[in-house]
Amino acid sequence: MTTSLLKPVATPAAARKETSSRYDNGRFYNLDPTEKVPHQLWKIFKALLFGNYPRRVPDKYIPIQTLTAAILDNLAEDAAVAYRLGHSSLLLKLDGHFWLTDPVFSERASPVQFLGSRRFHQPPISVSELPPIKAVILSHNHYDHLDKHTILQLADKVEYFVTPVGVGLDLQKWGIDPVCIIECDWWQSIRIGETEFTATPAQHFSGRSLGDRDGTLWCSWVIKGQQKKLFFSGDSGYFSGFKHIGQEYGPFDITFIETGAYSDLWPDVHMTPEQSVQAHIDLRGKGMVPIHNGTFSLSFHPWDEPFERVSKAAQEQQVTLHTPLIGAPLDLDEPGETEAWWRLE
């Protein structure tokens, strides 16, 4: 279903859930049965308390490239550029507008700022220096993707917030004008200006507390501009849906694929780097950018392991991999070569 109207869905939030293809008996479901992380909580706590997992955080400051308002103001109107701001936060210039995915500018990906995973680096640009944002594109409501403090800081700069079903209600509770919120179910498309966004499946889960598990939908996004077609994975385990999305919407100029925070304790909801490369192949992508890494420690692997493993897998599979420095521009017309910046000296 494709919708071109730039207005919020008039149906109340509870009713929107009820009409979703993925909602049943008070919760949302994946296409395939998955073992959710809460079922492994005791094993996870034991691993955190008694496990020995070295190098989960860098022992030096990691390099970033400062991004400024002046740099963004000087971009050509028709520029097609992507900037990694950290983790899964991307700033895109496409079709004459700026777009943000899963923006997290806070110090910690956590319900509170005195506890939880702390950033390895500061954002390459402050919220105050960001240009007007046509839309913020959200994949789900986990704290490392939906940050209340950042959303409220951005509110006056953003024309639309585009979310999976149910996530818009969180934004409304925080004071975001409902007129600015557009919710999508899987396979539903909306058009903002000349750019089309389609919410596509992901294999994950949602929740911001132990009491709201799977109460809102999660998704990936197809971003179809006038000249470029991009894929943003959000969070996902590896599943057959990538091939389906590739058949329906591929090929993609660039895929931004989750590559980090994987573990044997939650194999269904996060991909290994090798699976991330396979997802890119399934999607029929031309170039791949590994995201969901390099900013927060959310698993037990060394902080730089995702980069090393995805680089090796991409080489073996003859996949074109782009690993831009945080804050550096990635020209979507001519991405060019990027360096292995994580190999600290």
N, C-alpha and C positions, 0 to 999 in steps of 0.2 A: 504494500500500500504506500503510495507516495502522496505527501501532503505539501502544498506550496504556501499555505497560509502562515503568516508570521504572527501567531497569537497562541496563547496557552490553550490547552485542551479544556473545554468548559466543564467536562464531567468531573465530579468530585474525586479526590484522590483514591478513596476506598473503592469507588466504582470502577476507576481506571484499572486498578489491580484486578478486580474481578473479571474484567474483559480481556486481560492479558492471556496470550496463548501459553505462557509459562507459569501461571499462578493457579494453585490448587490447594485447598485445605489450609489456607492461611499462610502459605509460603511460596516462594519461587523455586523452580527446579531446573537443573541442567538437562540437556538432551539425553545424556547417558548417566546412569547411576554413578555417584562419586562418594568416596569416604571423606567427610568433612573434617577440617582441622580440629574442631572441638572434641571429636572422638579420640584424638591423640593427645589431649591436654596433659595427662599424667606423664606420658613419654617425653613430651616437649619440656615439661618442668624438670624432669630428671636430667635431660640433656643439658639444660641451662645451668642446673645446680652442680652437676658432677662431671659433665663432659669437658674435654680439653680441645678447644677449637681455636687454634692460633690465627693471628692476622685477620681477624674479622673486621678490623678497622685499620686504615693506613697508619704507619708510624711517622709519616711526614705529611705536611700540607700537600694536597693534590693540586695540580695546576688547573687554573680556569682562565678564560679570556673575558675580561670585563666588557660588558655590553652596556651601551649608553643610549639615552634618548636621541642624542645627535646622530649616532650611527643609524638608528632606525628611521629617523626623519629623512635621512639622505638616501634611503633606498628608493629605487625607481618605482613608479606606480605599478608597473607590471612585473615587478620582481617576484620570483618564486623561491623563497628561502625558508629554511628551518633552523632553529636554534634549540639545542638541548639546554634547559635551565637546571636540570638535575632530576634524578630518578625518572618519573614518567611525565614530567612537566616539559612541554614543548611550546615554543612560540613559533607560529607559522605566519608567513606573509604569503597570501594566496588570493588571487583575483582582486587585488587592490585593497584587501583588508587584513587585519591581524586577528589571529585565533589562538587561543590557549587551550592546551589539554591538561587535565588533572593538575591544576596549579597548587603546589605546596611550597610556601615561602617561609614557614615557621622553622624554628630551630630543631624541633623534634616532631617525628611522625607518631603522635601519641594523643590520648585524650587530655593529658596534662603536660605542661611544659617544664616540669621539674623531674620528670621520669620518662623513660622510653628512649627509643633509638634517636641518637643525635646526629646531625648532619656532619659529613666529612668536609664539607666546603660551604661557603656562603653562596647564595644565589648570585649569578653573574650580573644581575640587574635588580634594582629595588622595585617594589610595586609602584612607588611614586614616579619612577622614570618610565614606566611602561606607557606606550601610546594607547589611544582608545582601542578597546578590544571589541570586535564585532560579536564574537561569541566565545564563551567558555564551554568546552566539550568535556563532559564528565563520563567516566566509564563505570564507576560504582562508588560505594560510600565508605570504603575502608580509609583509615586515617592517613595513610600514605598517598591517597589519591583525592580525598575530599577533606580539605582543611578549613574549618570554620573561620579561623582568624584571617586566612588569606582571602576567602570568599568575601568576607565583610570589608576587607581593605579594597578589594577589586570592585565592589558593587557600583560605585559611581563611574567607573571606566567601562563597564560592560553593558552591551545592548541586550544580549540574550545569554541565558544559561540553558544548554541543551543536555538533557539527562536521560538515563534509563527510567522506566516507570517506577514511581515511588520516591525517587531521590529528590524530586522537586519539592516534595512536602517538607523535607529537612530544610531546604533553602528558605521556604516560606516561613517556617518556624523561626529562622534566624533573622527575618525581616526583609528578605529579598522580595521585591514587588512581583506578585504572581504573573503580571503582564509580561515580565521578562523571562519567564520560565517555559520551556517547551520540553515535554516528556515524550519519549519514543519507546515503543515495544520493539522486540526483535523483528527485523525485516521491514520496519517502518522508516520512511524517508521524509526529510523536510528540506526545503530549499531556503537558504538565506542569501539574498542577492543572487549571484551567479554560481554559488557553491552549494552542492547537495551533500547532505549527511545522512547516512543510512546506519541505523543501529543493527549490528549483526551479532550472532551468538558468540559467547565465550564460555569456557568451562571453569567456573569459579564459584564464589558465594559472596554473601554480603552480611553486614552487621557492624554496628558501632558499640554494642554491648552484648552481654550474654543473653539478654532477653529479647533481642530483635533479629535473631539469626534468620537470614534469607527473607527478610521482610520487604526488601526492595530488589529490583532487578539489577543485573550486571550485564555488560555488553562490550563488544569491540565496535569500532567505527570504520566505515568506508567514507572517505572524504574525496568527493569528485569535484575538482575544479574545472575551469574552462580548458586548461591546458595540461593539468597534472591530476593523477589519481593516486591517492595515498591510502595506506591502511594503518590504523592505530589499534594495537591489540588490547589495550587495557591489561588486565591480569587474566591469565588462562592457563590451564593445563593443556597438554596436547590432546587433540580430539579430531574426529572426522570432519567437524564443521569447517576447519580451515580449507579443506579441499572443496567443500560446497561453496564457500564464499569465493574462492578463487575461480570456480567455474561460472558463478553468477556475475561477478564484478571485476575479475582480473582481466588482463594483467595490471599490476600496480607499478608505478614508477619507483616508489619507495615504500617499503614496509617498516614500520616502527614496531619492533617485536619485543615483548617481555623476555629478558634474559638475565635472571637473577632472583635471589630469594627462594631457590629450589631446595628440596630436601627429600630424603627417603620417607620422612614422617608425613609429608603431604604431597605425594607424587601426582595426585589427580588434579590439583588446582594451580600448580606452577610447573613450568617446563624446565627441563635441563637445557643447557645451551645447544646440545645436539638436536633436541626436539624443536628448539626455536628455529634452527636452520631448516629443519624439515617443514615446519609450519610455513616459513617463507617460500619454500619450493612449492608447497601445496597451494599457496595463494597466488602463485605465478608472478612473484615479485621480480623486479629487475635489480634493485639495490636494497640492501637490508641495513637498518640502523638498530643495534641492540640497545634497549632501554631498560628501566627498572633496575638500575645498577649504579654504582659509583657515588651514591649519596648517603644512603642509610644501610645499616647492617640489620637485615630482617631474617637472617637464617644463620647457619653455622659454617658456611664455606668461607674461605679467605675472600676478602673484599674484591680482589682483582681476578679471582678464578673465572668468573663468567666471561671476562674479556679474552682470557687465554684459551678457554675451551671453545668459545664461539668462533674465535679466529681460526683455530685448528679445524673445526668442523666445516667452516665456510670454505677454507682452502681445499679440503678433501672433496667437498661437494661442488666445487667450482662456482661458489656463490660470491657475488660482489658485495663486500662488507664495507660499511662506512662507520667509522668511530670518531666523530668529531669531538674535539675538546669542548668541555662544558663552556657555553657562551660563544663558541665560534660559529660562523655561518656555514651552513651546508647549502650550496647552490643546487636547487632541485632540477635545474636545467642541465648543469654540468657538475655533478657532485665531486668529481676528481678523487684523488687519493687522500687518505687521512693517516695520521700517525698513531702509533701505539703509545699514547700519552700516559697510560697507567703504569708503564715500566719506569718507576721512579729511580732516579739516580741519587 
